[in-house]
């Protein structure tokens, strides 16, 4: 059984790869597909799963982005500025007094113009007139800054950011795991949808065969009654009753055939094939499929193991971890931040060579420390809100576990009931077959009426239909149980 499943998966993968390479699904036309092959085909072609793959890639990129925050950041900034006016240190030409060395006082003194008659300094506006001056023209200290080019290369290395970088790396790691978990959950939903569509086709195919057999029984009965009418041993009423029943059976057969066509389209759509693709299912002969092949239903299950396998619970657990790290991010706003900064700044004209019109620059290195002091409780309330969201997510997780407990118990109960129903329908089917045999024999012997035969045929039809439904229900309940137990492998 295991070897057959592996072979089916390999065959489905080969057919899928061939169809994708050629963009042609005609390779499936007229082929025979097993349930495992339909599952694999749906998982390969499902657009929602492809979307989940892209989300996983996006989460991986975000994880790499968060890790990059550990490493030094290198940036460049540059620009150009046009200024209307020049930069001038003086508003006019300047005359600066000069000191001379005095041998008597042994110091430098300003030499001033003196009155030769009195020897007193000559004053101008109350100030002595210097004897010697240094002439500084305004133009000498004027600088052309009409066109200024500037830039800087900056290196920033975080030293301590309050734990925010560590928390963000954990968040992105959990987010990547969450994306993978969501894909697994979506894949299980796809598998369940494929199984439901697959067994729906099998069920309708079996009911079509049953309807054909029922029409055949009524057709034979109609022929026999028509002969009996000619012989005078049956009435025209008997003939009309059989005719109406036969017409009704033919209408039901048409409905089943239409339903079978639509179910095949639905299965093709779930498998990602064009809806007009026609293929045969390996289990279309439902009589050859034993319902006992399903896994026996246990009386109890290890719920801790179920919790570990359930993709939706895994997603909620990852959500709790993400919210815990969000609280750490909020807390980091209340902690000191220390960053090491290095830069190389340059400009043209530059300040290092007297405003020469050429590029020149210098290195600088330092550290920046930021300590939050008082924000009127804003950061603390943000932290408390994050903690409250974490507790709410934990409560949601606990509630989900409680619902999973109920879900598992209900699924197990339905599986056991489906098996009991199947056993009862088999017993009822055997009785219906015997009843129809006796009615047909009695009709031939003349001890049974047409109404008795049609009642037996109707009971036979109902018993067969119920047996088919119960047989398919056993499979669907088993698949659903495996799904709620987290065992629906993909």
C-alpha positions in Angstrom: 0.0 0.0 0.0 2.8 2.4 0.9 4.7 1.5 -2.3 1.6 2.2 -4.4 1.2 5.6 -2.8 4.9 6.5 -3.4 4.6 5.3 -7.0 1.5 7.4 -7.5 3.2 10.5 -6.2 6.2 10.0 -8.5 3.9 9.5 -11.5 1.8 12.6 -10.6 5.0 14.7 -10.2 6.3 13.5 -13.5 3.1 14.3 -15.3 2.8 17.7 -13.6 6.4 18.7 -14.6 5.8 17.6 -18.2 2.5 19.6 -18.4 4.1 22.7 -16.8 7.1 22.6 -19.1 4.9 22.4 -22.2 2.1 24.5 -20.7 -0.2 21.7 -21.9 -2.6 19.7 -19.7 -3.7 17.4 -22.5 -1.4 14.7 -21.0 -4.1 14.1 -18.3 -6.8 13.7 -20.9 -8.1 10.1 -20.7 -5.6 9.1 -18.1 -6.4 7.2 -14.8 -5.7 9.2 -11.7 -5.5 7.9 -8.1 -6.4 9.9 -5.1 -2.7 10.6 -4.3 -2.1 11.8 -7.8 -5.0 14.2 -7.6 -3.7 15.5 -4.3 -0.2 16.0 -5.7 -1.6 17.7 -8.8 -3.8 20.1 -6.7 -0.9 20.9 -4.4 1.3 21.7 -7.4 -1.2 23.8 -9.3 -3.1 25.6 -6.5 -2.7 29.3 -6.8 -3.3 29.9 -3.1 -0.3 27.7 -2.3 1.8 29.6 -4.8 0.8 32.8 -3.1 1.9 31.3 0.2 5.3 30.4 -1.3 5.7 34.1 -2.2 4.8 35.1 1.3 7.4 32.7 2.7 10.0 34.3 0.4 8.9 37.8 1.5 9.2 36.7 5.2 12.7 35.3 4.4 13.8 38.6 2.9 12.4 40.5 6.0 14.4 38.2 8.2 17.6 39.0 6.3 16.6 42.7 6.5 16.3 42.5 10.3 19.7 40.7 10.6 21.3 43.5 8.6 20.6 45.8 11.6 23.4 44.1 13.5 25.9 45.2 10.9 27.4 48.7 10.3 25.5 50.9 7.9 27.4 52.8 5.3 25.7 55.8 3.7 26.6 58.6 1.4 25.0 62.0 1.2 25.9 64.8 -1.1 24.5 68.0 -2.6 24.9 71.2 -4.4 23.9 74.7 -3.4 23.9 78.0 -5.3 24.3 81.2 -3.2 23.5 84.7 -4.5 26.2 86.6 -2.6 29.9 86.1 -1.7 30.9 85.6 1.9 33.0 88.5 3.3 34.6 88.8 6.7 34.6 92.6 6.7 32.2 95.2 5.5 35.1 97.5 4.2 38.9 97.7 4.0 40.5 97.5 7.4 43.5 99.3 9.0 44.9 97.5 11.9 47.4 99.2 14.3 50.8 97.7 14.7 52.7 97.3 18.0 56.5 98.0 18.2 58.9 96.7 20.8 59.9 99.2 23.5 63.4 98.7 24.8 62.6 100.7 27.9 59.5 98.9 28.9 60.6 95.7 27.2 57.2 95.1 25.8 55.1 95.8 22.7 53.3 99.1 22.5 51.2 100.8 19.8 53.2 103.6 18.1 51.0 106.7 17.8 51.4 110.0 16.2 52.5 112.7 18.8 52.4 116.4 18.8 56.0 117.5 18.3 55.5 120.6 20.4 53.9 118.9 23.4 54.8 115.2 22.9 51.2 114.3 23.5 49.3 111.8 21.2 47.1 113.4 18.6 43.5 112.2 19.0 40.9 111.6 16.3 37.4 111.2 17.6 38.9 110.6 21.1 41.2 107.8 19.9 45.0 108.0 19.3 46.1 107.9 15.7 48.4 104.9 15.1 51.7 105.7 13.6 51.8 102.4 11.5 48.9 100.3 10.3 48.4 97.0 8.5 46.2 97.4 5.6 43.6 94.5 5.1 41.6 94.9 2.0 38.0 93.7 2.1 38.5 91.7 -1.1 41.3 89.7 0.5 38.8 88.2 3.0 35.9 87.7 0.6 35.1 84.2 -0.5 33.3 83.0 -3.6 30.5 80.6 -2.4 28.2 81.0 -5.4 28.6 77.3 -6.2 29.1 74.9 -3.3 29.5 71.1 -3.6 29.4 69.0 -0.4 29.1 65.4 0.7 29.8 62.9 3.5 30.3 59.2 3.8 28.9 58.0 7.1 29.4 54.7 9.0 26.9 53.9 11.7 27.4 50.9 14.0 24.7 50.2 16.7 26.1 49.2 20.0 23.0 48.9 22.2 19.5 49.7 21.1 17.6 48.6 24.1 17.1 45.1 22.7 15.1 46.3 19.7 17.3 44.7 17.1 17.3 41.3 18.8 13.5 41.5 19.2 13.0 42.4 15.5 15.2 39.5 14.4 13.1 37.1 16.5 9.9 38.6 15.1 11.0 38.1 11.5 12.1 34.6 12.3 8.7 33.8 13.8 7.0 35.5 10.9 8.8 33.2 8.5 7.8 30.1 10.5 4.2 31.5 10.5 4.2 31.8 6.7 5.3 28.2 6.4 2.7 27.1 8.9 0.0 28.9 7.0 1.1 27.2 3.8 0.8 23.9 5.5 -2.6 24.7 6.8 -3.7 25.8 3.3 -2.2 22.6 1.8 -4.3 20.5 4.2 -7.4 22.5 3.2 -6.6 21.7 -0.5 -6.1 18.0 0.3 -9.5 17.9 2.1 -11.2 19.7 -0.9 -9.6 17.2 -3.3 -10.7 14.2 -1.3 -14.3 15.6 -1.0 -14.4 16.2 -4.8 -12.8 12.9 -5.6 -15.2 10.8 -3.5 -18.1 12.9 -4.8 -17.2 11.7 -8.3 -16.8 8.1 -7.1 -20.2 8.3 -5.3 -22.0 9.7 -8.4 -20.4 7.2 -10.7 -21.6 4.4 -8.4 -25.1 5.9 -8.3 -25.1 6.2 -12.1 -24.4 2.5 -12.3 -27.1 1.9 -9.8 -29.6 4.1 -11.7 -28.8 2.2 -14.9 -29.4 -1.1 -13.1 -32.7 0.3 -11.7 -33.8 1.5 -15.1 -32.9 -2.0 -16.4 -35.0 -3.7 -13.7 -38.0 -1.4 -14.5 -37.5 -1.9 -18.3 -37.6 -5.7 -17.8 -40.7 -5.3 -15.5 -42.3 -3.1 -18.2 -41.7 -5.7 -20.8 -43.1 -8.5 -18.6 -46.2 -6.5 -17.7 -46.9 -5.6 -21.3 -46.9 -9.3 -22.1 -49.1 -10.0 -19.2 -51.5 -7.3 -20.3 -51.7 -9.0 -23.7 -52.4 -12.3 -22.0 -55.1 -10.6 -19.8 -53.4 -11.4 -16.5 -52.5 -7.8 -15.8 -54.4 -4.5 -16.1 -53.7 -1.4 -18.0 -53.3 0.3 -14.6 -50.3 -2.0 -13.9 -48.8 -1.0 -17.3 -49.2 2.7 -16.6 -47.8 2.4 -13.1 -44.7 0.7 -14.4 -44.4 3.3 -17.2 -44.5 6.2 -14.8 -42.0 4.5 -12.6 -39.7 3.9 -15.5 -39.9 7.5 -16.8 -39.1 8.8 -13.2 -36.1 6.4 -13.1 -34.9 7.7 -16.4 -35.2 11.3 -15.2 -33.2 10.4 -12.1 -30.6 8.8 -14.3 -30.3 12.0 -16.3 -29.9 14.0 -13.1 -27.2 11.7 -11.9 -25.3 11.9 -15.2 -25.5 15.7 -15.1 -24.3 15.7 -11.5 -21.4 13.4 -12.4 -20.3 15.7 -15.3 -20.4 18.8 -13.0 -18.5 16.8 -10.2 -15.8 15.9 -12.7 -15.5 19.6 -13.6 -15.3 20.5 -9.9 -12.5 17.9 -9.4 -10.6 19.1 -12.4 -10.8 22.7 -11.1 -9.6 21.7 -7.7 -6.7 19.9 -9.3 -5.8 23.0 -11.3 -6.8 21.5 -14.7 -9.1 22.9 -17.3 -12.7 22.1 -16.3 -13.2 20.2 -19.6 -10.4 17.8 -18.9 -11.8 14.2 -18.8 -9.9 11.5 -16.8 -10.8 8.3 -15.0 -10.5 7.8 -11.3 -8.9 4.7 -10.0 -11.6 4.2 -7.4 -14.6 4.7 -9.6 -15.6 1.1 -9.0 -16.8 1.8 -5.5 -17.7 -1.9 -4.9 -14.0 -2.7 -5.1 -13.2 -0.2 -2.5 -13.3 -1.5 1.0 -14.3 1.0 3.7 -12.4 -1.1 6.2 -9.2 0.2 4.6 -9.4 3.4 6.6 -7.5 3.8 9.9 -9.4 2.5 12.9 -10.9 5.2 15.2 -9.2 5.4 18.6 -11.1 5.9 21.8 -8.8 8.6 22.9 -6.0 10.8 21.6 -2.9 12.5 23.0 -4.1 16.1 22.8 -0.6 17.5 23.5 0.6 15.7 20.3 -2.5 16.9 18.4 -1.8 20.5 19.6 1.8 20.1 18.3 0.6 18.9 14.8 -2.2 21.3 14.3 -1.1 24.1 11.9 -3.7 26.6 13.2 -2.5 26.2 16.8 1.1 26.5 15.7 0.1 29.8 14.0 -1.5 31.1 17.2 1.6 30.0 19.2 3.8 31.9 16.8 1.4 34.8 17.1 1.9 34.8 20.9 5.7 34.8 20.5 5.5 37.7 18.0 3.4 39.8 20.3 5.9 39.0 23.2 8.7 40.4 21.0 6.6 43.4 20.0 6.4 44.2 23.8 10.2 44.0 23.9 10.3 46.4 21.0 8.0 48.8 22.8 10.1 48.5 26.0 13.3 49.4 24.0 11.9 52.9 23.6 12.4 53.4 27.4 16.0 52.2 27.4 19.3 54.0 26.4 20.5 53.7 22.8 24.2 53.8 22.0 25.5 54.2 18.4 29.1 54.5 17.1 29.4 57.0 14.2 32.3 57.6 11.8 32.2 60.0 8.9 34.3 61.5 6.1 33.0 64.9 5.1 34.2 67.0 2.1 33.2 70.1 0.2 34.2 72.4 -2.6 35.2 75.1 -1.8 36.6 73.7 1.4 37.4 75.2 4.7 40.7 73.5 5.1 42.6 75.4 2.4 41.3 78.9 2.8 38.1 78.4 0.7 40.0 77.1 -2.2 37.8 75.8 -5.1 38.8 72.2 -4.8 37.5 69.1 -2.9 39.0 68.4 0.5 37.7 66.8 3.6 38.5 65.1 6.9 37.6 62.0 9.0 35.6 62.2 12.2 34.5 59.5 14.7 32.3 59.6 17.7 29.5 58.0 19.7 26.0 59.1 20.3 24.0 58.2 23.5 20.3 58.7 23.8 18.6 58.3 27.1 14.8 58.8 27.4 14.0 60.8 30.4 10.4 61.9 30.4 7.6 61.4 27.8 4.5 61.7 30.0 4.1 58.0 30.1 3.7 57.6 26.3 6.4 54.9 25.9 5.3 53.1 29.0 1.7 53.0 27.9 2.8 51.7 24.6 4.6 48.9 26.4 1.6 48.1 28.5 -0.6 48.0 25.4 1.7 45.5 23.8 1.6 43.3 26.9 -2.2 43.4 26.9 -2.2 42.3 23.3 0.1 39.4 24.2 -2.3 38.3 27.0 -5.2 38.5 24.6 -3.4 36.3 22.1 -2.6 33.8 24.8 -6.3 33.7 25.7 -7.2 33.2 22.0 -4.7 30.3 21.9 -6.3 28.6 25.0 -9.8 29.1 23.5 -8.6 27.5 20.3 -7.2 24.5 22.1 -10.6 24.0 23.8 -12.3 24.1 20.5 -9.8 21.6 19.0 -10.6 19.3 21.9 -14.3 19.5 21.0 -13.5 19.2 17.3 -11.5 16.0 17.7 -14.2 14.4 19.9 -16.9 15.3 17.4 -14.8 14.0 14.4 -14.0 10.8 16.2 -17.7 10.3 17.1 -18.8 10.9 13.5 -16.2 8.4 12.2 -17.4 5.7 14.6 -21.0 6.5 13.7 -20.2 6.4 9.9 -18.6 2.9 10.4 -21.7 1.7 12.3 -24.0 3.2 9.6 -21.9 1.4 6.9 -22.2 -1.9 8.7 -26.0 -1.5 9.0 -26.4 -0.5 5.4 -24.5 -3.6 4.3 -26.9 -5.7 6.4 -29.9 -3.8 5.0 -28.5 -4.2 1.5 -28.3 -8.0 1.8 -32.0 -8.1 3.0 -33.1 -5.8 0.2 -31.4 -8.1 -2.4 -33.1 -11.1 -0.9 -36.4 -9.2 -0.8 -36.1 -8.3 -4.5 -35.2 -11.8 -5.4 -38.3 -13.2 -3.6 -40.5 -10.5 -5.1 -39.3 -11.2 -8.6 -39.7 -14.9 -8.1 -43.2 -14.5 -6.6 -44.2 -12.2 -9.5 -43.1 -14.9 -12.0 -45.1 -17.5 -10.0 -48.1 -15.1 -10.0 -48.3 -14.7 -6.2 -46.9 -11.2 -6.2 -48.4 -8.1 -7.8 -46.7 -5.4 -9.8 -46.9 -3.1 -6.8 -45.1 -5.6 -4.6 -42.2 -5.9 -7.2 -41.9 -2.1 -7.5 -41.8 -1.7 -3.7 -39.1 -4.3 -3.6 -37.2 -2.6 -6.4 -37.6 0.8 -4.6 -36.3 -0.7 -1.4 -33.4 -2.3 -3.3 -32.5 1.1 -4.9 -32.7 2.9 -1.5 -30.5 0.2 0.2 -27.9 0.4 -2.5 -27.9 4.2 -2.5 -27.6 4.3 1.3 -24.8 1.8 1.2 -22.9 3.9 -1.4 -23.4 7.1 0.7 -22.3 5.4 3.9 -19.2 3.9 2.2 -18.2 7.3 0.9 -19.0 8.9 4.3 -16.6 6.6 6.0 -13.8 7.9 3.8 -14.8 11.5 4.2 -15.1 11.2 8.0 -11.8 9.5 8.1 -10.1 12.3 6.1 -11.7 14.9 8.3 -10.6 13.1 11.4 -7.0 13.0 10.1 -7.3 16.7 9.3 -8.4 17.7 12.8 -5.7 15.5 14.3 -3.1 17.3 12.1 -2.2 14.1 10.3 -3.3 15.0 6.8 0.1 14.9 5.2 0.9 16.8 2.1 
